[in-house]
Amino acid sequence: MLQIPLSDADWARVQSLFPEQVSTRGRPRRSDREILNAILWLQQTNEKWHRLPGTFPPQQTCYLRYMAWKKSGVLDQVKERLPQCHLKQAPGDGS
């Protein structure tokens, strides 16, 4: 089972999949590492989005990023680079 939050070594394996994006307006963008930790926690615990603990970014933020990464294939690449990671369709995904 994968350690949550991701260790520095595990994050280093997948970090290149998440190019840094600079936001000049609005709220600061949540880090991809925080979002990925939340998604992986959901996968490991088999919980639903509304059960995401407050220690993670907001569930809406995590869900939107999850859907974008799923559509773009980023989550498939994460799964390849972190073989102990068991990504599956998140509860409440609806797809």
mmCIF file as gemmi writes it, N, C-alpha and C atoms, coordinates in Angstrom:
data_model
loop_
_atom_site.group_PDB
_atom_site.id
_atom_site.type_symbol
_atom_site.label_atom_id
_atom_site.label_alt_id
_atom_site.label_comp_id
_atom_site.label_asym_id
_atom_site.label_entity_id
_atom_site.label_seq_id
_atom_site.pdbx_PDB_ins_code
_atom_site.Cartn_x
_atom_site.Cartn_y
_atom_site.Cartn_z
_atom_site.occupancy
_atom_site.B_iso_or_equiv
_atom_site.pdbx_formal_charge
_atom_site.auth_seq_id
_atom_site.auth_asym_id
_atom_site.pdbx_PDB_model_num
ATOM 1 N N . MET Axp A 1 ? 0.844 -1.181 0 1 0 ? 1 A 1
ATOM 2 C CA . MET Axp A 1 ? 0 0 0 1 0 ? 1 A 1
ATOM 3 C C . MET Axp A 1 ? 0.889 1.244 0 1 0 ? 1 A 1
ATOM 4 N N . LEU Axp A 2 ? 0.457 2.241 -0.699 1 0 ? 2 A 1
ATOM 5 C CA . LEU Axp A 2 ? 1.198 3.483 -0.842 1 0 ? 2 A 1
ATOM 6 C C . LEU Axp A 2 ? 1.046 4.354 0.395 1 0 ? 2 A 1
ATOM 7 N N . GLN Axp A 3 ? 2.135 4.982 0.801 1 0 ? 3 A 1
ATOM 8 C CA . GLN Axp A 3 ? 2.121 5.872 1.957 1 0 ? 3 A 1
ATOM 9 C C . GLN Axp A 3 ? 1.477 7.209 1.573 1 0 ? 3 A 1
ATOM 10 N N . ILE Axp A 4 ? 0.546 7.659 2.402 1 0 ? 4 A 1
ATOM 11 C CA . ILE Axp A 4 ? -0.099 8.957 2.204 1 0 ? 4 A 1
ATOM 12 C C . ILE Axp A 4 ? 0.201 9.792 3.441 1 0 ? 4 A 1
ATOM 13 N N . PRO Axp A 5 ? 0.697 11.004 3.341 1 0 ? 5 A 1
ATOM 14 C CA . PRO Axp A 5 ? 1.044 11.683 2.094 1 0 ? 5 A 1
ATOM 15 C C . PRO Axp A 5 ? 2.239 11.028 1.409 1 0 ? 5 A 1
ATOM 16 N N . LEU Axp A 6 ? 2.353 11.298 0.115 1 0 ? 6 A 1
ATOM 17 C CA . LEU Axp A 6 ? 3.427 10.713 -0.671 1 0 ? 6 A 1
ATOM 18 C C . LEU Axp A 6 ? 4.78 11.086 -0.081 1 0 ? 6 A 1
ATOM 19 N N . SER Axp A 7 ? 5.668 10.118 -0.055 1 0 ? 7 A 1
ATOM 20 C CA . SER Axp A 7 ? 7.041 10.395 0.37 1 0 ? 7 A 1
ATOM 21 C C . SER Axp A 7 ? 7.706 11.258 -0.701 1 0 ? 7 A 1
ATOM 22 N N . ASP Axp A 8 ? 8.791 11.892 -0.338 1 0 ? 8 A 1
ATOM 23 C CA . ASP Axp A 8 ? 9.521 12.703 -1.315 1 0 ? 8 A 1
ATOM 24 C C . ASP Axp A 8 ? 9.986 11.849 -2.495 1 0 ? 8 A 1
ATOM 25 N N . ALA Axp A 9 ? 10.388 10.612 -2.227 1 0 ? 9 A 1
ATOM 26 C CA . ALA Axp A 9 ? 10.846 9.717 -3.296 1 0 ? 9 A 1
ATOM 27 C C . ALA Axp A 9 ? 9.707 9.382 -4.256 1 0 ? 9 A 1
ATOM 28 N N . ASP Axp A 10 ? 8.513 9.07 -3.715 1 0 ? 10 A 1
ATOM 29 C CA . ASP Axp A 10 ? 7.363 8.766 -4.575 1 0 ? 10 A 1
ATOM 30 C C . ASP Axp A 10 ? 6.939 10.005 -5.357 1 0 ? 10 A 1
ATOM 31 N N . TRP Axp A 11 ? 6.929 11.156 -4.715 1 0 ? 11 A 1
ATOM 32 C CA . TRP Axp A 11 ? 6.561 12.386 -5.41 1 0 ? 11 A 1
ATOM 33 C C . TRP Axp A 11 ? 7.551 12.665 -6.543 1 0 ? 11 A 1
ATOM 34 N N . ALA Axp A 12 ? 8.832 12.413 -6.317 1 0 ? 12 A 1
ATOM 35 C CA . ALA Axp A 12 ? 9.847 12.641 -7.351 1 0 ? 12 A 1
ATOM 36 C C . ALA Axp A 12 ? 9.586 11.782 -8.585 1 0 ? 12 A 1
ATOM 37 N N . ARG Axp A 13 ? 9.01 10.598 -8.404 1 0 ? 13 A 1
ATOM 38 C CA . ARG Axp A 13 ? 8.699 9.711 -9.532 1 0 ? 13 A 1
ATOM 39 C C . ARG Axp A 13 ? 7.589 10.268 -10.424 1 0 ? 13 A 1
ATOM 40 N N . VAL Axp A 14 ? 6.685 11.037 -9.857 1 0 ? 14 A 1
ATOM 41 C CA . VAL Axp A 14 ? 5.528 11.507 -10.633 1 0 ? 14 A 1
ATOM 42 C C . VAL Axp A 14 ? 5.512 13.016 -10.859 1 0 ? 14 A 1
ATOM 43 N N . GLN Axp A 15 ? 6.381 13.731 -10.217 1 0 ? 15 A 1
ATOM 44 C CA . GLN Axp A 15 ? 6.345 15.194 -10.245 1 0 ? 15 A 1
ATOM 45 C C . GLN Axp A 15 ? 6.381 15.763 -11.664 1 0 ? 15 A 1
ATOM 46 N N . SER Axp A 16 ? 7.121 15.143 -12.558 1 0 ? 16 A 1
ATOM 47 C CA . SER Axp A 16 ? 7.24 15.665 -13.924 1 0 ? 16 A 1
ATOM 48 C C . SER Axp A 16 ? 5.921 15.591 -14.7 1 0 ? 16 A 1
ATOM 49 N N . LEU Axp A 17 ? 4.967 14.821 -14.201 1 0 ? 17 A 1
ATOM 50 C CA . LEU Axp A 17 ? 3.651 14.73 -14.852 1 0 ? 17 A 1
ATOM 51 C C . LEU Axp A 17 ? 2.802 15.97 -14.594 1 0 ? 17 A 1
ATOM 52 N N . PHE Axp A 18 ? 3.231 16.772 -13.626 1 0 ? 18 A 1
ATOM 53 C CA . PHE Axp A 18 ? 2.466 17.935 -13.199 1 0 ? 18 A 1
ATOM 54 C C . PHE Axp A 18 ? 3.294 19.204 -13.401 1 0 ? 18 A 1
ATOM 55 N N . PRO Axp A 19 ? 3.306 19.733 -14.623 1 0 ? 19 A 1
ATOM 56 C CA . PRO Axp A 19 ? 4.098 20.947 -14.862 1 0 ? 19 A 1
ATOM 57 C C . PRO Axp A 19 ? 3.592 22.107 -14.016 1 0 ? 19 A 1
ATOM 58 N N . GLU Axp A 20 ? 4.53 22.899 -13.537 1 0 ? 20 A 1
ATOM 59 C CA . GLU Axp A 20 ? 4.171 24.029 -12.688 1 0 ? 20 A 1
ATOM 60 C C . GLU Axp A 20 ? 3.347 25.038 -13.485 1 0 ? 20 A 1
ATOM 61 N N . GLN Axp A 21 ? 2.246 25.451 -12.906 1 0 ? 21 A 1
ATOM 62 C CA . GLN Axp A 21 ? 1.379 26.433 -13.546 1 0 ? 21 A 1
ATOM 63 C C . GLN Axp A 21 ? 1.334 27.67 -12.68 1 0 ? 21 A 1
ATOM 64 N N . VAL Axp A 22 ? 1.603 28.795 -13.3 1 0 ? 22 A 1
ATOM 65 C CA . VAL Axp A 22 ? 1.64 30.057 -12.578 1 0 ? 22 A 1
ATOM 66 C C . VAL Axp A 22 ? 0.302 30.76 -12.754 1 0 ? 22 A 1
ATOM 67 N N . SER Axp A 23 ? -0.322 31.079 -11.642 1 0 ? 23 A 1
ATOM 68 C CA . SER Axp A 23 ? -1.588 31.794 -11.653 1 0 ? 23 A 1
ATOM 69 C C . SER Axp A 23 ? -1.325 33.239 -11.235 1 0 ? 23 A 1
ATOM 70 N N . THR Axp A 24 ? -1.807 34.155 -12.043 1 0 ? 24 A 1
ATOM 71 C CA . THR Axp A 24 ? -1.566 35.566 -11.733 1 0 ? 24 A 1
ATOM 72 C C . THR Axp A 24 ? -2.789 36.242 -11.135 1 0 ? 24 A 1
ATOM 73 N N . ARG Axp A 25 ? -3.934 35.558 -11.18 1 0 ? 25 A 1
ATOM 74 C CA . ARG Axp A 25 ? -5.156 36.158 -10.635 1 0 ? 25 A 1
ATOM 75 C C . ARG Axp A 25 ? -5.857 35.175 -9.709 1 0 ? 25 A 1
ATOM 76 N N . GLY Axp A 26 ? -6.726 35.731 -8.883 1 0 ? 26 A 1
ATOM 77 C CA . GLY Axp A 26 ? -7.547 34.893 -8.019 1 0 ? 26 A 1
ATOM 78 C C . GLY Axp A 26 ? -6.766 34.256 -6.888 1 0 ? 26 A 1
ATOM 79 N N . ARG Axp A 27 ? -7.356 33.199 -6.361 1 0 ? 27 A 1
ATOM 80 C CA . ARG Axp A 27 ? -6.729 32.477 -5.252 1 0 ? 27 A 1
ATOM 81 C C . ARG Axp A 27 ? -5.514 31.708 -5.748 1 0 ? 27 A 1
ATOM 82 N N . PRO Axp A 28 ? -4.541 31.515 -4.858 1 0 ? 28 A 1
ATOM 83 C CA . PRO Axp A 28 ? -3.383 30.705 -5.251 1 0 ? 28 A 1
ATOM 84 C C . PRO Axp A 28 ? -3.827 29.285 -5.592 1 0 ? 28 A 1
ATOM 85 N N . ARG Axp A 29 ? -3.225 28.721 -6.594 1 0 ? 29 A 1
ATOM 86 C CA . ARG Axp A 29 ? -3.544 27.358 -7.031 1 0 ? 29 A 1
ATOM 87 C C . ARG Axp A 29 ? -3.057 26.361 -5.983 1 0 ? 29 A 1
ATOM 88 N N . ARG Axp A 30 ? -3.889 25.39 -5.674 1 0 ? 30 A 1
ATOM 89 C CA . ARG Axp A 30 ? -3.503 24.325 -4.744 1 0 ? 30 A 1
ATOM 90 C C . ARG Axp A 30 ? -2.432 23.462 -5.402 1 0 ? 30 A 1
ATOM 91 N N . SER Axp A 31 ? -1.524 22.97 -4.601 1 0 ? 31 A 1
ATOM 92 C CA . SER Axp A 31 ? -0.422 22.193 -5.163 1 0 ? 31 A 1
ATOM 93 C C . SER Axp A 31 ? -0.934 20.845 -5.685 1 0 ? 31 A 1
ATOM 94 N N . ASP Axp A 32 ? -0.315 20.426 -6.778 1 0 ? 32 A 1
ATOM 95 C CA . ASP Axp A 32 ? -0.683 19.142 -7.366 1 0 ? 32 A 1
ATOM 96 C C . ASP Axp A 32 ? -0.392 17.998 -6.405 1 0 ? 32 A 1
ATOM 97 N N . ARG Axp A 33 ? 0.646 18.157 -5.616 1 0 ? 33 A 1
ATOM 98 C CA . ARG Axp A 33 ? 0.989 17.114 -4.646 1 0 ? 33 A 1
ATOM 99 C C . ARG Axp A 33 ? -0.12 16.949 -3.611 1 0 ? 33 A 1
ATOM 100 N N . GLU Axp A 34 ? -0.655 18.057 -3.1 1 0 ? 34 A 1
ATOM 101 C CA . GLU Axp A 34 ? -1.76 17.987 -2.134 1 0 ? 34 A 1
ATOM 102 C C . GLU Axp A 34 ? -2.99 17.31 -2.75 1 0 ? 34 A 1
ATOM 103 N N . ILE Axp A 35 ? -3.29 17.681 -3.975 1 0 ? 35 A 1
ATOM 104 C CA . ILE Axp A 35 ? -4.461 17.118 -4.656 1 0 ? 35 A 1
ATOM 105 C C . ILE Axp A 35 ? -4.26 15.621 -4.894 1 0 ? 35 A 1
ATOM 106 N N . LEU Axp A 36 ? -3.076 15.25 -5.362 1 0 ? 36 A 1
ATOM 107 C CA . LEU Axp A 36 ? -2.807 13.835 -5.599 1 0 ? 36 A 1
ATOM 108 C C . LEU Axp A 36 ? -2.883 13.044 -4.292 1 0 ? 36 A 1
ATOM 109 N N . ASN Axp A 37 ? -2.371 13.597 -3.216 1 0 ? 37 A 1
ATOM 110 C CA . ASN Axp A 37 ? -2.491 12.93 -1.913 1 0 ? 37 A 1
ATOM 111 C C . ASN Axp A 37 ? -3.955 12.684 -1.561 1 0 ? 37 A 1
ATOM 112 N N . ALA Axp A 38 ? -4.809 13.661 -1.809 1 0 ? 38 A 1
ATOM 113 C CA . ALA Axp A 38 ? -6.237 13.515 -1.509 1 0 ? 38 A 1
ATOM 114 C C . ALA Axp A 38 ? -6.858 12.416 -2.368 1 0 ? 38 A 1
ATOM 115 N N . ILE Axp A 39 ? -6.545 12.403 -3.65 1 0 ? 39 A 1
ATOM 116 C CA . ILE Axp A 39 ? -7.094 11.386 -4.551 1 0 ? 39 A 1
ATOM 117 C C . ILE Axp A 39 ? -6.626 9.996 -4.134 1 0 ? 39 A 1
ATOM 118 N N . LEU Axp A 40 ? -5.363 9.878 -3.812 1 0 ? 40 A 1
ATOM 119 C CA . LEU Axp A 40 ? -4.834 8.578 -3.391 1 0 ? 40 A 1
ATOM 120 C C . LEU Axp A 40 ? -5.452 8.129 -2.064 1 0 ? 40 A 1
ATOM 121 N N . TRP Axp A 41 ? -5.688 9.08 -1.168 1 0 ? 41 A 1
ATOM 122 C CA . TRP Axp A 41 ? -6.342 8.737 0.103 1 0 ? 41 A 1
ATOM 123 C C . TRP Axp A 41 ? -7.746 8.187 -0.167 1 0 ? 41 A 1
ATOM 124 N N . LEU Axp A 42 ? -8.479 8.848 -1.052 1 0 ? 42 A 1
ATOM 125 C CA . LEU Axp A 42 ? -9.823 8.374 -1.397 1 0 ? 42 A 1
ATOM 126 C C . LEU Axp A 42 ? -9.78 6.965 -1.966 1 0 ? 42 A 1
ATOM 127 N N . GLN Axp A 43 ? -8.794 6.721 -2.82 1 0 ? 43 A 1
ATOM 128 C CA . GLN Axp A 43 ? -8.672 5.407 -3.437 1 0 ? 43 A 1
ATOM 129 C C . GLN Axp A 43 ? -8.375 4.333 -2.396 1 0 ? 43 A 1
ATOM 130 N N . GLN Axp A 44 ? -7.469 4.628 -1.488 1 0 ? 44 A 1
ATOM 131 C CA . GLN Axp A 44 ? -7.066 3.634 -0.493 1 0 ? 44 A 1
ATOM 132 C C . GLN Axp A 44 ? -8.155 3.356 0.533 1 0 ? 44 A 1
ATOM 133 N N . THR Axp A 45 ? -8.909 4.374 0.876 1 0 ? 45 A 1
ATOM 134 C CA . THR Axp A 45 ? -9.932 4.198 1.912 1 0 ? 45 A 1
ATOM 135 C C . THR Axp A 45 ? -11.29 3.837 1.33 1 0 ? 45 A 1
ATOM 136 N N . ASN Axp A 46 ? -11.429 3.965 0.013 1 0 ? 46 A 1
ATOM 137 C CA . ASN Axp A 46 ? -12.69 3.689 -0.679 1 0 ? 46 A 1
ATOM 138 C C . ASN Axp A 46 ? -13.818 4.585 -0.156 1 0 ? 46 A 1
ATOM 139 N N . GLU Axp A 47 ? -13.448 5.806 0.189 1 0 ? 47 A 1
ATOM 140 C CA . GLU Axp A 47 ? -14.43 6.787 0.676 1 0 ? 47 A 1
ATOM 141 C C . GLU Axp A 47 ? -15 7.584 -0.491 1 0 ? 47 A 1
ATOM 142 N N . LYS Axp A 48 ? -16.03 8.334 -0.203 1 0 ? 48 A 1
ATOM 143 C CA . LYS Axp A 48 ? -16.643 9.217 -1.192 1 0 ? 48 A 1
ATOM 144 C C . LYS Axp A 48 ? -16.065 10.619 -1.033 1 0 ? 48 A 1
ATOM 145 N N . TRP Axp A 49 ? -16.243 11.422 -2.076 1 0 ? 49 A 1
ATOM 146 C CA . TRP Axp A 49 ? -15.658 12.766 -2.095 1 0 ? 49 A 1
ATOM 147 C C . TRP Axp A 49 ? -16.086 13.601 -0.893 1 0 ? 49 A 1
ATOM 148 N N . HIS Axp A 50 ? -17.333 13.51 -0.483 1 0 ? 50 A 1
ATOM 149 C CA . HIS Axp A 50 ? -17.811 14.349 0.626 1 0 ? 50 A 1
ATOM 150 C C . HIS Axp A 50 ? -17.208 13.939 1.977 1 0 ? 50 A 1
ATOM 151 N N . ARG Axp A 51 ? -16.525 12.813 2.026 1 0 ? 51 A 1
ATOM 152 C CA . ARG Axp A 51 ? -15.87 12.347 3.25 1 0 ? 51 A 1
ATOM 153 C C . ARG Axp A 51 ? -14.393 12.744 3.315 1 0 ? 51 A 1
ATOM 154 N N . LEU Axp A 52 ? -13.926 13.506 2.358 1 0 ? 52 A 1
ATOM 155 C CA . LEU Axp A 52 ? -12.523 13.922 2.334 1 0 ? 52 A 1
ATOM 156 C C . LEU Axp A 52 ? -12.221 14.769 3.565 1 0 ? 52 A 1
ATOM 157 N N . PRO Axp A 53 ? -11.236 14.371 4.368 1 0 ? 53 A 1
ATOM 158 C CA . PRO Axp A 53 ? -10.919 15.123 5.593 1 0 ? 53 A 1
ATOM 159 C C . PRO Axp A 53 ? -10.484 16.561 5.296 1 0 ? 53 A 1
ATOM 160 N N . GLY Axp A 54 ? -10.678 17.416 6.264 1 0 ? 54 A 1
ATOM 161 C CA . GLY Axp A 54 ? -10.333 18.82 6.124 1 0 ? 54 A 1
ATOM 162 C C . GLY Axp A 54 ? -8.844 19.089 6.013 1 0 ? 54 A 1
ATOM 163 N N . THR Axp A 55 ? -8.025 18.079 6.23 1 0 ? 55 A 1
ATOM 164 C CA . THR Axp A 55 ? -6.58 18.253 6.081 1 0 ? 55 A 1
ATOM 165 C C . THR Axp A 55 ? -6.167 18.319 4.613 1 0 ? 55 A 1
ATOM 166 N N . PHE Axp A 56 ? -7.079 17.942 3.717 1 0 ? 56 A 1
ATOM 167 C CA . PHE Axp A 56 ? -6.829 18.005 2.284 1 0 ? 56 A 1
ATOM 168 C C . PHE Axp A 56 ? -7.496 19.254 1.708 1 0 ? 56 A 1
ATOM 169 N N . PRO Axp A 57 ? -7.132 19.626 0.481 1 0 ? 57 A 1
ATOM 170 C CA . PRO Axp A 57 ? -7.817 20.756 -0.168 1 0 ? 57 A 1
ATOM 171 C C . PRO Axp A 57 ? -9.31 20.466 -0.301 1 0 ? 57 A 1
ATOM 172 N N . PRO Axp A 58 ? -10.115 21.483 -0.63 1 0 ? 58 A 1
ATOM 173 C CA . PRO Axp A 58 ? -11.565 21.285 -0.756 1 0 ? 58 A 1
ATOM 174 C C . PRO Axp A 58 ? -11.916 20.172 -1.748 1 0 ? 58 A 1
ATOM 175 N N . GLN Axp A 59 ? -12.987 19.453 -1.435 1 0 ? 59 A 1
ATOM 176 C CA . GLN Axp A 59 ? -13.385 18.312 -2.265 1 0 ? 59 A 1
ATOM 177 C C . GLN Axp A 59 ? -13.674 18.721 -3.708 1 0 ? 59 A 1
ATOM 178 N N . GLN Axp A 60 ? -14.256 19.904 -3.914 1 0 ? 60 A 1
ATOM 179 C CA . GLN Axp A 60 ? -14.564 20.339 -5.275 1 0 ? 60 A 1
ATOM 180 C C . GLN Axp A 60 ? -13.283 20.534 -6.082 1 0 ? 60 A 1
ATOM 181 N N . THR Axp A 61 ? -12.287 21.12 -5.442 1 0 ? 61 A 1
ATOM 182 C CA . THR Axp A 61 ? -11.002 21.337 -6.099 1 0 ? 61 A 1
ATOM 183 C C . THR Axp A 61 ? -10.372 19.997 -6.465 1 0 ? 61 A 1
ATOM 184 N N . CYS Axp A 62 ? -10.385 19.074 -5.53 1 0 ? 62 A 1
ATOM 185 C CA . CYS Axp A 62 ? -9.798 17.757 -5.76 1 0 ? 62 A 1
ATOM 186 C C . CYS Axp A 62 ? -10.548 17.017 -6.859 1 0 ? 62 A 1
ATOM 187 N N . TYR Axp A 63 ? -11.865 17.084 -6.845 1 0 ? 63 A 1
ATOM 188 C CA . TYR Axp A 63 ? -12.657 16.368 -7.84 1 0 ? 63 A 1
ATOM 189 C C . TYR Axp A 63 ? -12.427 16.93 -9.24 1 0 ? 63 A 1
ATOM 190 N N . LEU Axp A 64 ? -12.393 18.246 -9.363 1 0 ? 64 A 1
ATOM 191 C CA . LEU Axp A 64 ? -12.176 18.853 -10.68 1 0 ? 64 A 1
ATOM 192 C C . LEU Axp A 64 ? -10.806 18.475 -11.236 1 0 ? 64 A 1
ATOM 193 N N . ARG Axp A 65 ? -9.799 18.496 -10.388 1 0 ? 65 A 1
ATOM 194 C CA . ARG Axp A 65 ? -8.457 18.132 -10.838 1 0 ? 65 A 1
ATOM 195 C C . ARG Axp A 65 ? -8.408 16.638 -11.169 1 0 ? 65 A 1
ATOM 196 N N . TYR Axp A 66 ? -9.099 15.818 -10.364 1 0 ? 66 A 1
ATOM 197 C CA . TYR Axp A 66 ? -9.177 14.373 -10.634 1 0 ? 66 A 1
ATOM 198 C C . TYR Axp A 66 ? -9.763 14.128 -12.024 1 0 ? 66 A 1
ATOM 199 N N . MET Axp A 67 ? -10.866 14.793 -12.329 1 0 ? 67 A 1
ATOM 200 C CA . MET Axp A 67 ? -11.51 14.596 -13.629 1 0 ? 67 A 1
ATOM 201 C C . MET Axp A 67 ? -10.609 15.049 -14.777 1 0 ? 67 A 1
ATOM 202 N N . ALA Axp A 68 ? -9.929 16.173 -14.596 1 0 ? 68 A 1
ATOM 203 C CA . ALA Axp A 68 ? -9.03 16.671 -15.639 1 0 ? 68 A 1
ATOM 204 C C . ALA Axp A 68 ? -7.863 15.702 -15.852 1 0 ? 68 A 1
ATOM 205 N N . TRP Axp A 69 ? -7.289 15.211 -14.764 1 0 ? 69 A 1
ATOM 206 C CA . TRP Axp A 69 ? -6.159 14.291 -14.87 1 0 ? 69 A 1
ATOM 207 C C . TRP Axp A 69 ? -6.587 12.95 -15.433 1 0 ? 69 A 1
ATOM 208 N N . LYS Axp A 70 ? -7.779 12.52 -15.099 1 0 ? 70 A 1
ATOM 209 C CA . LYS Axp A 70 ? -8.287 11.255 -15.63 1 0 ? 70 A 1
ATOM 210 C C . LYS Axp A 70 ? -8.479 11.378 -17.144 1 0 ? 70 A 1
ATOM 211 N N . LYS Axp A 71 ? -9.083 12.476 -17.556 1 0 ? 71 A 1
ATOM 212 C CA . LYS Axp A 71 ? -9.354 12.697 -18.979 1 0 ? 71 A 1
ATOM 213 C C . LYS Axp A 71 ? -8.062 12.819 -19.783 1 0 ? 71 A 1
ATOM 214 N N . SER Axp A 72 ? -7.056 13.467 -19.208 1 0 ? 72 A 1
ATOM 215 C CA . SER Axp A 72 ? -5.804 13.687 -19.931 1 0 ? 72 A 1
ATOM 216 C C . SER Axp A 72 ? -4.851 12.489 -19.864 1 0 ? 72 A 1
ATOM 217 N N . GLY Axp A 73 ? -5.168 11.5 -19.036 1 0 ? 73 A 1
ATOM 218 C CA . GLY Axp A 73 ? -4.317 10.317 -18.91 1 0 ? 73 A 1
ATOM 219 C C . GLY Axp A 73 ? -3.23 10.43 -17.854 1 0 ? 73 A 1
ATOM 220 N N . VAL Axp A 74 ? -3.195 11.529 -17.139 1 0 ? 74 A 1
ATOM 221 C CA . VAL Axp A 74 ? -2.169 11.716 -16.103 1 0 ? 74 A 1
ATOM 222 C C . VAL Axp A 74 ? -2.286 10.636 -15.023 1 0 ? 74 A 1
ATOM 223 N N . LEU Axp A 75 ? -3.499 10.301 -14.614 1 0 ? 75 A 1
ATOM 224 C CA . LEU Axp A 75 ? -3.659 9.298 -13.549 1 0 ? 75 A 1
ATOM 225 C C . LEU Axp A 75 ? -3.177 7.922 -13.994 1 0 ? 75 A 1
ATOM 226 N N . ASP Axp A 76 ? -3.333 7.599 -15.279 1 0 ? 76 A 1
ATOM 227 C CA . ASP Axp A 76 ? -2.796 6.336 -15.789 1 0 ? 76 A 1
ATOM 228 C C . ASP Axp A 76 ? -1.277 6.32 -15.683 1 0 ? 76 A 1
ATOM 229 N N . GLN Axp A 77 ? -0.654 7.454 -15.971 1 0 ? 77 A 1
ATOM 230 C CA . GLN Axp A 77 ? 0.801 7.549 -15.886 1 0 ? 77 A 1
ATOM 231 C C . GLN Axp A 77 ? 1.27 7.477 -14.429 1 0 ? 77 A 1
ATOM 232 N N . VAL Axp A 78 ? 0.489 8.066 -13.524 1 0 ? 78 A 1
ATOM 233 C CA . VAL Axp A 78 ? 0.812 7.961 -12.092 1 0 ? 78 A 1
ATOM 234 C C . VAL Axp A 78 ? 0.805 6.493 -11.689 1 0 ? 78 A 1
ATOM 235 N N . LYS Axp A 79 ? -0.197 5.784 -12.134 1 0 ? 79 A 1
ATOM 236 C CA . LYS Axp A 79 ? -0.317 4.362 -11.797 1 0 ? 79 A 1
ATOM 237 C C . LYS Axp A 79 ? 0.878 3.564 -12.317 1 0 ? 79 A 1
ATOM 238 N N . GLU Axp A 80 ? 1.374 3.927 -13.489 1 0 ? 80 A 1
ATOM 239 C CA . GLU Axp A 80 ? 2.539 3.241 -14.05 1 0 ? 80 A 1
ATOM 240 C C . GLU Axp A 80 ? 3.802 3.529 -13.236 1 0 ? 80 A 1
ATOM 241 N N . ARG Axp A 81 ? 3.935 4.756 -12.787 1 0 ? 81 A 1
ATOM 242 C CA . ARG Axp A 81 ? 5.155 5.156 -12.071 1 0 ? 81 A 1
ATOM 243 C C . ARG Axp A 81 ? 5.131 4.77 -10.591 1 0 ? 81 A 1
ATOM 244 N N . LEU Axp A 82 ? 3.958 4.57 -10.056 1 0 ? 82 A 1
ATOM 245 C CA . LEU Axp A 82 ? 3.814 4.145 -8.66 1 0 ? 82 A 1
ATOM 246 C C . LEU Axp A 82 ? 3.078 2.812 -8.651 1 0 ? 82 A 1
ATOM 247 N N . PRO Axp A 83 ? 3.778 1.723 -8.911 1 0 ? 83 A 1
ATOM 248 C CA . PRO Axp A 83 ? 3.107 0.429 -9.059 1 0 ? 83 A 1
ATOM 249 C C . PRO Axp A 83 ? 2.332 -0.015 -7.822 1 0 ? 83 A 1
ATOM 250 N N . GLN Axp A 84 ? 2.727 0.448 -6.637 1 0 ? 84 A 1
ATOM 251 C CA . GLN Axp A 84 ? 2.003 0.066 -5.426 1 0 ? 84 A 1
ATOM 252 C C . GLN Axp A 84 ? 0.715 0.866 -5.266 1 0 ? 84 A 1
ATOM 253 N N . CYS Axp A 85 ? 0.489 1.802 -6.181 1 0 ? 85 A 1
ATOM 254 C CA . CYS Axp A 85 ? -0.702 2.64 -6.172 1 0 ? 85 A 1
ATOM 255 C C . CYS Axp A 85 ? -1.828 1.896 -6.88 1 0 ? 85 A 1
ATOM 256 N N . HIS Axp A 86 ? -2.97 1.83 -6.265 1 0 ? 86 A 1
ATOM 257 C CA . HIS Axp A 86 ? -4.108 1.109 -6.848 1 0 ? 86 A 1
ATOM 258 C C . HIS Axp A 86 ? -5.198 2.107 -7.224 1 0 ? 86 A 1
ATOM 259 N N . LEU Axp A 87 ? -4.952 2.87 -8.283 1 0 ? 87 A 1
ATOM 260 C CA . LEU Axp A 87 ? -5.959 3.839 -8.727 1 0 ? 87 A 1
ATOM 261 C C . LEU Axp A 87 ? -7.092 3.113 -9.43 1 0 ? 87 A 1
ATOM 262 N N . LYS Axp A 88 ? -8.262 3.506 -9.087 1 0 ? 88 A 1
ATOM 263 C CA . LYS Axp A 88 ? -9.453 2.988 -9.733 1 0 ? 88 A 1
ATOM 264 C C . LYS Axp A 88 ? -10.422 4.136 -9.831 1 0 ? 88 A 1
ATOM 265 N N . GLN Axp A 89 ? -11.578 3.873 -10.382 1 0 ? 89 A 1
ATOM 266 C CA . GLN Axp A 89 ? -12.569 4.946 -10.468 1 0 ? 89 A 1
ATOM 267 C C . GLN Axp A 89 ? -12.961 5.383 -9.073 1 0 ? 89 A 1
ATOM 268 N N . ALA Axp A 90 ? -12.888 6.666 -8.827 1 0 ? 90 A 1
ATOM 269 C CA . ALA Axp A 90 ? -13.226 7.189 -7.503 1 0 ? 90 A 1
ATOM 270 C C . ALA Axp A 90 ? -14.723 7.099 -7.276 1 0 ? 90 A 1
ATOM 271 N N . PRO Axp A 91 ? -15.135 6.828 -6.04 1 0 ? 91 A 1
ATOM 272 C CA . PRO Axp A 91 ? -16.562 6.786 -5.74 1 0 ? 91 A 1
ATOM 273 C C . PRO Axp A 91 ? -17.216 8.117 -6.101 1 0 ? 91 A 1
ATOM 274 N N . GLY Axp A 92 ? -18.366 8.042 -6.729 1 0 ? 92 A 1
ATOM 275 C CA . GLY Axp A 92 ? -19.071 9.264 -7.112 1 0 ? 92 A 1
ATOM 276 C C . GLY Axp A 92 ? -18.525 9.871 -8.382 1 0 ? 92 A 1
ATOM 277 N N . ASP Axp A 93 ? -17.671 9.15 -9.11 1 0 ? 93 A 1
ATOM 278 C CA . ASP Axp A 93 ? -17.076 9.669 -10.338 1 0 ? 93 A 1
ATOM 279 C C . ASP Axp A 93 ? -18.154 9.897 -11.393 1 0 ? 93 A 1
ATOM 280 N N . GLY Axp A 94 ? -19.063 8.952 -11.505 1 0 ? 94 A 1
ATOM 281 C CA . GLY Axp A 94 ? -20.182 9.131 -12.422 1 0 ? 94 A 1
ATOM 282 C C . GLY Axp A 94 ? -19.851 8.861 -13.871 1 0 ? 94 A 1
ATOM 283 N N . SER Axp A 95 ? -18.642 8.415 -14.178 1 0 ? 95 A 1
ATOM 284 C CA . SER Axp A 95 ? -18.34 8.138 -15.58 1 0 ? 95 A 1
ATOM 285 C C . SER Axp A 95 ? -18.227 6.651 -15.834 1 0 ? 95 A 1
